[in-house]
Amino acid sequence: MLIIKNLKKFYRTTEVETTALNGVSMRVKEGEFVAIMGPSGCGKTTLLNIIGLLDSPDSGDIYLNGQEVGRLNERHRADIRKRNIGFVFQNFNLIDDLTVFENVELPLIYMGVKSGARKKQVHEVLDKMQMMHRRNHFPQQLSGGQQQRAAVARAVVNAPKLILADEPTGNLDSRNGREVMQLLTALNEQGTTIVMVTHSEHDAGYAGRIVRMLDGQMLMENILEDRKTVRP
């Protein structure tokens, strides 16, 4: 599903050049759950942003479902992004003056889905996330765990082929974090491909493969043969 070849990314100011990615290559098969780990500043989030077509590499290739996407212009990247990729962020990124229903509905509006079909899809995903009873609440009326459930619902409402999660439990307590990880695991078991950035060895244990980074490079990979052994 995802092939990355020799990605390089530099950030420049008038006085200094910082190497964020230095020749990163990896493959993610359809249906995989991959965790990317490493210390702060090692390039994890930069890599996730490039995979998600929110940023472009300075060099290297990115193939998504067989199509090279790294060199596309912003309009084409945005079109591929909204049809194929869902995002789950540490800070939820919900819009405060929209209800849960309206937040989850947004990706479908961007895709031009008609009102009746939008309502049906939103209700289905909110029911799946056990958030129907909160559909008319605003984000600030929700707990952190409920906000992240709403964010996951928004990420999956258009049935994306790929979910990118950036520290999805970073602002949650252990119980709510465990619930979010169980949601992501269930989505993966239903066939959704997930790439997750995390500092948590515990959360990484839900993945099928762990990729470790340091100083903008891949260091090693670990295959987790039985994820159930690391779940609480």
Solvent accessible surface area in square Angstrom, and as a share of the most:
residue,aa,sasa,rsa
1,M,41,0.18
2,L,1,0.00
3,I,46,0.24
4,I,2,0.01
5,K,91,0.39
6,N,82,0.42
7,L,0,0.00
8,K,65,0.27
9,K,22,0.09
10,F,48,0.20
11,Y,99,0.38
12,R,145,0.53
13,T,93,0.54
14,T,145,0.84
15,E,166,0.74
16,V,87,0.50
17,E,96,0.43
18,T,72,0.42
19,T,59,0.35
20,A,11,0.09
21,L,0,0.00
22,N,60,0.31
23,G,29,0.28
24,V,1,0.01
25,S,62,0.40
26,M,12,0.05
27,R,149,0.54
28,V,1,0.01
29,K,147,0.62
30,E,137,0.62
31,G,33,0.31
32,E,41,0.18
33,F,5,0.02
34,V,0,0.00
35,A,0,0.00
36,I,0,0.00
37,M,9,0.04
38,G,16,0.16
39,P,70,0.44
40,S,95,0.61
41,G,81,0.78
42,C,4,0.02
43,G,9,0.08
44,K,10,0.04
45,T,61,0.35
46,T,21,0.12
47,L,0,0.00
48,L,9,0.05
49,N,49,0.25
50,I,0,0.00
51,I,2,0.01
52,G,0,0.00
53,L,1,0.01
54,L,83,0.41
55,D,41,0.21
56,S,33,0.22
57,P,22,0.14
58,D,69,0.36
59,S,52,0.34
60,G,17,0.16
61,D,31,0.16
62,I,1,0.01
63,Y,64,0.24
64,L,7,0.03
65,N,75,0.39
66,G,70,0.67
67,Q,88,0.39
68,E,38,0.17
69,V,1,0.00
70,G,8,0.07
71,R,167,0.61
72,L,43,0.21
73,N,83,0.43
74,E,90,0.40
75,R,170,0.62
76,H,75,0.33
77,R,29,0.11
78,A,32,0.25
79,D,57,0.29
80,I,23,0.12
81,R,41,0.15
82,K,71,0.30
83,R,113,0.41
84,N,23,0.12
85,I,8,0.04
86,G,4,0.04
87,F,36,0.15
88,V,0,0.00
89,F,55,0.23
90,Q,61,0.27
91,N,103,0.53
92,F,23,0.10
93,N,81,0.41
94,L,22,0.11
95,I,73,0.37
96,D,81,0.42
97,D,109,0.57
98,L,45,0.22
99,T,20,0.12
100,V,1,0.00
101,F,36,0.15
102,E,66,0.30
103,N,0,0.00
104,V,0,0.00
105,E,22,0.10
106,L,31,0.15
107,P,26,0.16
108,L,1,0.00
109,I,78,0.40
110,Y,138,0.53
111,M,49,0.22
112,G,61,0.59
113,V,33,0.19
114,K,168,0.71
115,S,74,0.48
116,G,56,0.54
117,A,48,0.37
118,R,46,0.17
119,K,115,0.49
120,K,127,0.54
121,Q,56,0.25
122,V,0,0.00
123,H,52,0.23
124,E,93,0.42
125,V,12,0.07
126,L,0,0.00
127,D,95,0.49
128,K,103,0.44
129,M,2,0.01
130,Q,130,0.58
131,M,1,0.01
132,M,49,0.22
133,H,122,0.54
134,R,67,0.24
135,R,84,0.31
136,N,106,0.55
137,H,53,0.24
138,F,82,0.34
139,P,1,0.00
140,Q,132,0.59
141,Q,110,0.49
142,L,14,0.07
143,S,57,0.37
144,G,27,0.26
145,G,5,0.05
146,Q,39,0.17
147,Q,27,0.12
148,Q,0,0.00
149,R,34,0.12
150,A,0,0.00
151,A,0,0.00
152,V,0,0.00
153,A,0,0.00
154,R,33,0.12
155,A,5,0.04
156,V,18,0.10
157,V,9,0.05
158,N,21,0.11
159,A,85,0.66
160,P,8,0.05
161,K,105,0.44
162,L,1,0.00
163,I,0,0.00
164,L,2,0.01
165,A,0,0.00
166,D,24,0.13
167,E,26,0.12
168,P,1,0.01
169,T,22,0.13
170,G,43,0.42
171,N,75,0.38
172,L,27,0.13
173,D,85,0.44
174,S,93,0.60
175,R,132,0.48
176,N,21,0.11
177,G,6,0.06
178,R,80,0.29
179,E,49,0.22
180,V,1,0.01
181,M,0,0.00
182,Q,86,0.38
183,L,26,0.13
184,L,0,0.00
185,T,5,0.03
186,A,39,0.30
187,L,10,0.05
188,N,12,0.06
189,E,108,0.48
190,Q,115,0.51
191,G,45,0.43
192,T,23,0.14
193,T,0,0.00
194,I,0,0.00
195,V,0,0.00
196,M,0,0.00
197,V,1,0.01
198,T,1,0.01
199,H,98,0.44
200,S,38,0.24
201,E,104,0.46
202,H,89,0.40
203,D,8,0.04
204,A,0,0.00
205,G,5,0.05
206,Y,0,0.00
207,A,0,0.00
208,G,24,0.23
209,R,20,0.07
210,I,9,0.04
211,V,1,0.00
212,R,60,0.22
213,M,2,0.01
214,L,75,0.37
215,D,104,0.54
216,G,1,0.01
217,Q,84,0.38
218,M,49,0.22
219,L,110,0.55
220,M,99,0.44
221,E,87,0.39
222,N,50,0.26
223,I,117,0.59
224,L,46,0.23
225,E,171,0.77
226,D,73,0.38
227,R,42,0.15
228,K,147,0.62
229,T,103,0.60
230,V,65,0.37
231,R,64,0.23
232,P,99,0.62
